[in-house]
Amino acid sequence: MAVAAVGGAAAIALGSDDDSGINGRVVPCGIVLERPAPCTVDSKRVGKVLVGQRDHVVRRAKVRADGSFRVRLDAGRYWLQARTTGARGPRTRATVSEGEWTTVTLVAGRVAPPRRR
């Protein structure tokens, strides 16, 4: 089963491993009208992903050079947020089932405002 969405929603793919958690990728800021959007955050500056429940951060995961990350977690509902030196992306919700991995795509930043002419 696979579902995909970007910008506050998770892309979910369930597997069956003995352990569980979330793995995923951080993208700069999404696609607008089938073209890369001008971003407020450089994708190379994304350093970590915060993983939380309610209003508490429960884990931090480093983002690899290719934008991927992986964090082991118990079954439950979590929020994730890409974090850079100067900005945070929007929170994305994800559910981890026991013995399964959930895959998410996170947005690192927001679309830059249009340039004035």
Salt bridges, closest charged atoms under 4 A:
ASP19 OD2 - ARG72 NH2 3.18
ASP55 OD1 - HIS56 NE2 3.27
